[in-house]
Amino acid sequence: MVKIEAVIKPFVLDAVKEALHEVGVTGLTVTDVKGFGRQKGHKEIYRGAEYLVEFQPKTKIETVVPDHLVDQVVNAIQKAARTGKIGDGKIFVYPLSQVIRIRTGETGETAI
């Protein structure tokens, strides 16, 4: 089992969600986050005053999938989230040693 986290632009969330559904992902956690990478923020002018926006709004999605779906899920996220512009995001893949469904006590892939 693998946990996949992706930090993406907020406006591509619906496309990513649909792409993940098509490859068989049944569960997803979504969090609104802020951060920066190479783009390092930008300057904006509001009511005549200039200020630096250091953190960009992003969306983090998390899902746990069986090993055989990892490549399909990563490819689906890449394809749906890619705009070709700076700040498209990152995908992180982590191995999991255990998953437990709290309600039933199921473990492993049956708990996904």
C-alpha positions in Angstrom: 0.0 0.0 0.0 1.1 3.5 -0.8 0.0 7.0 0.3 0.1 9.6 -2.4 0.0 13.3 -1.6 -0.2 15.9 -4.3 0.0 19.7 -3.9 -1.9 21.2 -6.8 -3.4 24.5 -8.0 -6.9 24.8 -6.5 -8.7 25.3 -9.8 -7.6 21.9 -11.1 -9.1 20.0 -8.2 -12.3 18.9 -10.0 -10.3 17.6 -13.0 -7.9 15.7 -10.7 -10.8 14.2 -8.7 -12.5 13.0 -11.9 -9.3 11.5 -13.2 -8.7 9.7 -10.0 -12.2 8.3 -10.0 -11.7 7.0 -13.5 -8.6 5.0 -12.4 -10.4 3.5 -9.4 -9.5 5.7 -6.5 -12.4 5.5 -4.0 -11.3 7.8 -1.2 -9.7 11.2 -1.1 -8.8 13.8 1.5 -8.6 17.4 0.4 -7.0 20.3 2.3 -6.6 23.9 1.4 -3.0 24.9 2.1 -0.5 27.7 1.4 3.1 27.4 0.3 5.7 28.4 -2.1 8.4 26.8 -4.2 10.6 28.3 -6.8 8.0 31.0 -7.6 8.7 32.5 -4.2 5.5 34.6 -4.1 4.8 37.9 -5.9 4.0 41.6 -5.3 0.5 43.0 -5.5 -0.9 46.4 -5.2 -4.0 47.0 -3.1 -5.4 50.5 -2.6 -2.2 52.0 -3.7 0.0 50.1 -1.3 2.4 47.4 -2.6 2.8 44.2 -0.6 4.5 40.9 -1.0 2.3 37.7 -1.2 4.8 35.1 -0.1 2.5 32.0 0.1 0.4 30.9 -2.8 -2.9 29.2 -2.2 -2.7 25.5 -3.1 -4.8 22.3 -2.5 -3.3 19.2 -1.1 -4.9 15.9 -1.9 -4.2 12.6 -0.1 -5.1 9.1 -1.0 -4.1 5.5 -0.1 -3.9 3.0 -2.9 -2.7 -0.6 -3.5 0.7 -1.0 -5.0 -0.6 -2.0 -8.4 -2.5 1.3 -8.8 0.4 3.7 -8.0 1.6 4.4 -11.5 -1.9 4.9 -12.8 -2.8 7.3 -10.0 0.4 9.3 -10.4 -0.1 9.6 -14.1 -3.7 10.6 -13.7 -2.8 13.4 -11.3 0.0 14.6 -13.5 -2.2 14.7 -16.6 -5.1 16.4 -14.9 -3.1 19.0 -12.9 -0.5 20.0 -15.5 -1.0 23.5 -16.9 2.5 23.9 -18.1 3.1 27.0 -15.9 5.2 27.4 -12.8 3.5 26.3 -9.6 1.7 23.3 -11.0 2.7 21.4 -7.8 4.3 18.2 -6.6 3.4 14.6 -6.0 4.8 12.6 -3.1 4.6 8.8 -2.8 5.1 7.1 0.6 5.1 3.4 1.4 2.7 2.4 4.2 3.3 -0.3 6.6 -0.2 -0.5 8.0 -3.8 0.8 7.5 -6.6 0.1 10.0 -10.2 1.0 9.5 -11.3 2.3 12.9 -15.0 1.3 12.6 -14.5 -2.4 11.7 -10.9 -3.1 12.7 -10.1 -4.3 9.2 -6.4 -4.0 8.3 -4.3 -3.9 5.1 -5.8 -3.4 1.7 -9.3 -4.3 2.9 -9.2 -1.1 5.1 -8.5 1.2 2.2 
